[in-house]
Amino acid sequence: MDDKRQRILEAARKRFRYYGVRKTTMQEIARDAGVAVGTLYLYFKDKDDLLLAVTEEYVTRHRRQAETILASDASAAAKLRRYVLDRFRASQATRAGGHPHAGELLREVLRVHPERQVEEGRMMEEYFVRILRLGIGAGELSTDHPARDAHVFLLSLAFLFPGALDEHAHTPTEEDALLVVEWFLHVWRQSSARPTRAKANRR
């Protein structure tokens, strides 16, 4: 990525988190990024355009991290644990990572990109399906309906990802996240083991 563009995005991300979107000016972002205001406008036409770019970079980072996990030599179970914990930590960092304007930032993101949260859920579900299929291919996990199970798994994780707009929501822990993951892995492993036990009984 262009170095100036990257510096602008990083400066905008920090400003939006710590000072809020509305109070942040393009001049402040340009100053923090070490570029002229005119240069900033060569890259982004206005603050909404910059906010969208920051959001898109978050999506790109999500996909890059997920693809790294899927490409690793780890078992499907280990990949699932790592992926869920990565998303959980990213969510916690956004919601409660010392950013006083997390709620405002989410509201502004949804204003310029109303489908953002839905798209994030779909992306997570997509990776759940892929990890499940890797486990099925390796004989580690079993299900006749990976897409359905991935959807149910996503719904079961919803409690772990309270929105930044809900300031009074219960704060889940990594242990909570792993508890859900392990419950589903237990079910998928049992399904995988059943044919083996049936064959042993026939012998």
KOLLUM-751669 format. One record per atom (N, C-alpha, C): residue in three letters; y, x, z. Coordinates in steps of 0.001 Angstrom, whole numbers, plus 500000, padded with zeros to 6 digits. Layout:
ALAYXZ ...
//
This chain:
MET498810500841500000 MET500000500000500000 MET501247500881500000 ASP502303500439499315 ASP503582501112499299 ASP504038501395500732 ASP504440502647500983 ASP504784503049502356 ASP505957502245502905 LYS506984502007502095 LYS508143501238502574 LYS507741499807502904 ARG506922499212502055 ARG506478497834502305 ARG505680497764503600 GLN504824498751503805 GLN504014498778505022 GLN504894498918506262 ARG505918499763506188 ARG506824499946507323 ARG507594498659507616 ILE507982497960506569 ILE508699496690506741 ILE507795495670507416 LEU506544495561506965 LEU505605494603507548 LEU505336494913509019 GLU505184496193509332 GLU504924496582510716 GLU506132496275511594 ALA507319496555511101 ALA508537496265511855 ALA508688494766512065 ALA508414493982511032 ALA508520492520511131 ALA507514491977512132 ARG506279492479512075 ARG505241492005512992 ARG505663492235514449 LYS506164493405514742 LYS506578493720516107 LYS507760492861516544 ARG508727492713515660 ARG509905491897515986 ARG509511490440516227 PHE508689489896515341 PHE508287488489515471 PHE507562488248516788 ARG506706489194517173 ARG505922489021518400 ARG506778489136519660 TYR507652490102519673 TYR508376490383520907 TYR509716489668521044 TYR510322489282519909 TYR511635488645519974 TYR511660487247519355 GLY510547486873518729 GLY510505485568518083 GLY510975485644516643 VAL510542484685515847 VAL510886484676514424 VAL512344484281514225 ARG512771483253514913 ARG514122482715514684 ARG515221483682515099 LYS514992484420516175 LYS516027485340516660 LYS516018486678515919 THR514958486926515169 THR514865488180514423 THR515640488065513116 THR516438489071512825 THR517202489076511572 THR516594490075510583 MET516875489859509335 MET516398490778508299 MET517038492153508504 GLN518268492175508997 GLN518945493449509255 GLN518207494256510326 GLU517740493582511372 GLU517007494266512442 GLU515686494825511914 ILE515016494036511096 ILE513744494496510525 ILE513971495714509639 ALA515012495652508808 ALA515320496784507924 ALA515617498039508743 ARG516397497875509813 ARG516735499017510662 ARG515483499611511297 ASP514616498746511851 ASP513389499234512486 ASP512463499921511488 ALA512483499442510247 ALA511613500019509215 ALA512204501272508588 GLY513485501537508874 GLY514129502725508316 GLY514474502586506852 VAL514807501352506439 VAL515190501115505040 VAL516510500357505013 ALA517184500388503876 ALA518418499630503709 ALA518080498149503579 VAL519010497294503976 VAL518771495849503872 VAL518521495460502426 GLY519250496072501515 GLY519047495777500093 GLY517634496122499643 THR517097497217500186 THR515726497612499852 THR514736496575500363 LEU514977496074501573 LEU514088495058502138 LEU514026493837501215 TYR515186493434500693 TYR515225492246499829 TYR514596492494498454 LEU514386493744498111 LEU513645494039496883 LEU512166493686497051 TYR511693493751498296 TYR510293493462498598 TYR510075492003499010 PHE511022491442499748 PHE510859490084500284 PHE512161489305500114 LYS512055488120499537 LYS513264487364499200 LYS513952486773500427 ASP513168486471501484 ASP513755485927502704 ASP512764486103503857 LYS513136485614505032 LYS512292485795506211 LYS510973485038506090 ASP510990483849505472 ASP509747483096505279 ASP508772483869504395 ASP509296484492503356 ASP508461485296502463 ASP507839486456503229 LEU508616487052504111 LEU508121488159504938 LEU507080487671505934 LEU507301486494506509 LEU506341485918507453 LEU505006485637506761 LEU505059485130505538 LEU503832484890504773 LEU503092486193504504 ALA503830487241504184 ALA503210488539503904 ALA502542489104505151 VAL503177488933506312 VAL502577489381507575 VAL501278488620507824 THR501284487314507537 THR500083486487507705 THR498986486928506759 GLU499340487187505511 GLU498348487615504517 GLU497738488961504894 GLU498545489835505487 GLU498018491130505905 GLU497002490961507041 TYR497259489992507915 TYR496314489687508991 TYR494974489252508399 VAL495030488418507354 VAL493813487959506678 VAL493091489130506035 THR493848489997505384 THR493256491171504735 THR492570492065505758 ARG493210492245506915 ARG492619493068507975 ARG491335492432508495 HIS491345491107508651 HIS490158490367509088 HIS489010490632508119 ARG489260490473506831 ARG488191490665505831 ARG487704492112505803 ARG488612493043505918 ARG488216494459505891 ARG487316494788507069 GLN487680494326508253 GLN486858494571509445 GLN485496493896509327 ALA485492492659508810 ALA484232491929508665 ALA483309492610507667 GLU483856493066506544 GLU483031493729505530 GLU482454495036506059 THR483214495735506894 THR482713496970507508 THR481521496666508406 ILE481624495581509167 ILE480525495175510050 ILE479293494813509228 LEU479468494016508190 LEU478332493582507377 LEU477668494754506654 ALA478448495771506313 ALA477902496914505571 ALA477214497925506486 SER477317497745507803 SER476724498701508739 SER475198498569508764 ASP474543499544509381 ASP473079499539509489 ASP472587498749510698 ALA473490498126511424 ALA473117497387512635 ALA472280496162512287 SER471563495646513276 SER470789494416513096 SER471741493245512899 ALA471209492146512390 ALA472032490950512202 ALA472602490478513536 ALA471797490559514591 ALA472255490140515919 ALA473435490990516372 ALA473342492298516171 ALA474428493198516572 ALA475669492940515733 LYS475476492654514459 LYS476614492348513591 LYS477310491072514046 LEU476521490073514427 LEU477108488812514878 LEU477899489025516166 ARG477323489764517101 ARG478033490031518354 ARG479353490751518092 ARG479286491783517268 ARG480490492581517015 ARG481553491748516297 TYR481126490957515323 TYR482095490152514575 TYR482785489136515488 VAL482002488425516297 VAL482587487420517197 VAL483528488085518202 LEU483117489221518759 LEU483983489907519722 LEU485258490424519060 ASP485157490894517818 ASP486351491341517099 ASP487343490188516918 ARG486816489009516513 ARG487704487859516312 ARG488260487369517646 PHE487420487405518687 PHE487856486975520008 PHE488993487873520502 ARG488816489182520354 ARG489843490121520817 ARG491128489988520015 ALA491002489761518718 ALA492193489561517890 ALA492940488311518324 SER492194487251518632 SER492805486000519083 SER493501486193520425 GLN492837486886521347 GLN493415487119522660 GLN494673487985522570 ALA494645488971521681 ALA495804489853521522 ALA497007489072521018 THR496750488095520140 THR497831487273519604 THR498336486282520634 ARG497392485688521365 ARG497752484609522298 ARG498301485123523616 ALA497664486134524176 ALA498025486548525532 ALA498199488055525663 GLY498499488699524578 GLY498601490159524613 GLY499986490669524954 GLY500664489969525843 GLY501996490420526226 GLY503064490037525216 HIS502784489044524380 HIS503751488617523376 HIS504359487280523805 PRO505560487287524326 PRO506149486059524868 PRO506435484986523826 HIS506446485376522554 HIS506789484402521516 HIS505587484038520647 ALA504376484165521210 ALA503167483857520441 ALA503166482411519957 GLY503580481488520815 GLY503607480081520437 GLY504574479815519299 GLU505768480383519404 GLU506757480204518333 GLU506264480808517027 LEU505635481991517135 LEU505130482653515932 LEU504103481774515227 LEU503180481176515990 LEU502184480303515384 LEU502843479080514743 ARG503814478494515429 ARG504513477332514852 ARG505191477690513532 GLU505810478853513479 GLU506496479276512257 GLU505503479580511131 VAL504383480198511491 VAL503345480469510489 VAL502836479160509898 LEU502581478168510766 LEU502067476878510289 LEU503130476112509494 ARG504385476389509762 ARG505446475743508987 ARG505432476233507538 VAL505261477549507356 VAL505275478098505995 VAL503889478084505354 HIS502857477962506197 HIS501476477973505683 HIS500642477005506522 PRO500780475692506287 PRO500142474675507138 PRO498623474775507251 GLU497961475350506255 GLU496498475418506251 GLU495952476690506885 ARG496821477484507499 ARG496401478799507992 ARG495207478737508950 GLN495259477863509955 GLN494171477814510939 GLN492878477306510306 VAL492985476345509405 VAL491794475829508713 VAL491155476935507887 GLU491973477698507192 GLU491460478789506355 GLU490790479867507206 GLU491345480139508380 GLU490735481132509278 GLU489349480668509711 GLY489228479379510041 GLY487932478840510422 GLY486923478929509290 ARG487361478598508079 ARG486463478676506919 ARG486004480106506662 MET486909481055506856 MET486554482452506642 MET485524482907507662 MET485710482530508928 MET484731482877509948 MET483376482252509629 GLU483383480994509214 GLU482128480311508880 GLU481429481020507725 GLU482198481460506763 GLU481645482195505622 GLU480905483446506089 TYR481497484183507032 TYR480850485400507537 TYR479645485078508417 PHE479693483983509135 PHE478518483572509911 PHE477330483314508976 VAL477593482625507874 VAL476524482342506906 VAL475955483644506362 ARG476809484566506002 ARG476342485831505429 ARG475516486630506433 ILE475953486666507684 ILE475191487398508703 ILE473848486729508948 LEU473852485399509000 LEU472594484669509175 LEU471619484986508043 ARG472117484994506822 ARG471239485261505665 ARG470702486688505682 LEU471524487619506179 LEU471027488991506339 LEU469885489019507352 GLY470048488285508452 GLY468997488219509465 GLY467740487557508949 ILE467911486517508127 ILE466752485830507541 ILE466027486774506587 GLY466796487487505761 GLY466197488418504804 GLY465430489539505476 ALA465886489938506666 ALA465223491017507402 ALA464092490505508282 GLY463874489175508308 GLY462835488602509159 GLY463201488592510628 GLU464474488828510917 GLU464936488904512308 GLU465286487522512849 LEU465859486684511981 LEU466298485344512368 LEU465719484334511393 SER465724483079511789 SER465187482050510895 SER465915480728511087 THR466268480121509971 THR466794478758509944 THR466666478242508516 ASP466376476964508392 ASP466290476361507062 ASP467660475941506549 HIS468661475982507439 HIS469990475495507061 HIS471081476454507554 PRO471200477644506948 PRO472191478606507434 PRO473633478083507392 ALA473983477331506349 ALA475352476803506260 ALA475623475791507370 ARG474654474909507619 ARG474812473921508691 ARG474897474615510046 ASP474003475570510282 ASP473992476275511562 ASP475280477066511776 ALA475797477661510701 ALA477046478410510808 ALA478193477484511195 HIS478171476272510652 HIS479215475296510975 HIS479122474868512443 VAL477908474605512905 VAL477709474219514307 VAL478115475376515223 PHE477776476583514827 PHE478134477766515607 PHE479654477888515724 LEU480355477683514613 LEU481818477739514623 LEU482395476690515570 LEU481869475467515503 LEU482346474405516389 LEU482096474760517851 SER480979475403518119 SER480637475771519494 SER481541476870520035 LEU482137477646519139 LEU483015478745519559 LEU484461478295519749 ALA484772477062519363 ALA486168476601519372 ALA486832476795520738 PHE486068476579521800 PHE486595476723523168 PHE487102478135523429 LEU486527479107522724 LEU486880480506522951 LEU488192480898522296 PHE488722480022521435 PHE489919480360520671 PHE491026479330520894 PRO491512479199522130 PRO492598478250522378 PRO493843478679521612 GLY494577477716521098 GLY495753478036520317 GLY496879478583521175 ALA497724479366520568 ALA498870479925521280 ALA499839478835521702 LEU499734477658521080 LEU500631476561521433 LEU500219475899522745 ASP498956476099523148 ASP498467475509524393 ASP498569476541525503 GLU499727476591526130 GLU499990477632527126 GLU499167477467528397 HIS498651476256528648 HIS497920475995529884 HIS496404475962529671 ALA495959476381528506 ALA494527476359528215 ALA493795477379529087 HIS492537477062529374 HIS491681478002530107 HIS491570479293529303 THR491606480418529991 THR491477481702529309 THR490028482139529325 PRO489338482078528183 PRO487927482480528137 PRO487800483999528239 THR486574484460528457 THR486312485894528590 THR485338486337527501 GLU485188487646527377 GLU484208488176526430 GLU482797487770526843 GLU482575487654528135 GLU481262487209528619 GLU480969485791528131 ASP481993484930528124 ASP481828483572527595 ASP481423483628526123 ALA482093484482525377 ALA481804484604523941 ALA480368485050523711 LEU479947486066524458 LEU478587486584524289 LEU477538485575524745 LEU477869484761525727 LEU476932483736526188 LEU476612482755525060 VAL477637482344524334 VAL477429481430523196 VAL476614482120522109 VAL476982483363521788 VAL476271484109520749 VAL474799484254521100 GLU474515484645522341 GLU473128484887522732 GLU472308483589522721 TRP472924482466523058 TRP472198481195523035 TRP471740480891521621 PHE472630481058520643 PHE472265480785519253 PHE471260481808518735 LEU471430483069519096 LEU470461484083518659 LEU469073483776519200 HIS469012483287520417 HIS467722482912521008 HIS467057481821520175 VAL467806480823519773 VAL467258479725518950 VAL466786480263517610 TRP467591481081516962 TRP467222481597515646 TRP466050482574515719 ARG465947483307516812 ARG464798484205516968 ARG463515483422517232 GLN463603482368518029 GLN462427481530518285 GLN461908480934516989 SER462814480462516155 SER462414479897514862 SER461734480943514000 SER462226482184514084 SER461647483269513303 SER460255483622513789 ALA460018483497515105 ALA458737483895515693 ALA457661482834515538 ARG458017481587515288 ARG457023480506515248 ARG455919480708514212 PRO456233481085512968 PRO455151481280511993 PRO454165482348512425 THR454691483412513071 THR453817484491513529 THR452837483980514587 ARG453327483154515526 ARG452453482614516563 ARG451429481664515959 ALA451842480898514956 ALA450908479958514336 ALA449770480708513658 LYS450142481820512967 LYS449098482600512313 LYS448147483212513340 ALA448677483681514451 ALA447850484275515483 ALA446888483232516067 ASN447330482002516203 ASN446479480950516740 ASN445330480609515787 ARG445653480687514474 ARG444611480370513485 ARG443527481439513473 ARG443897482647513861 ARG442897483716513898 ARG441985483534515101 
//
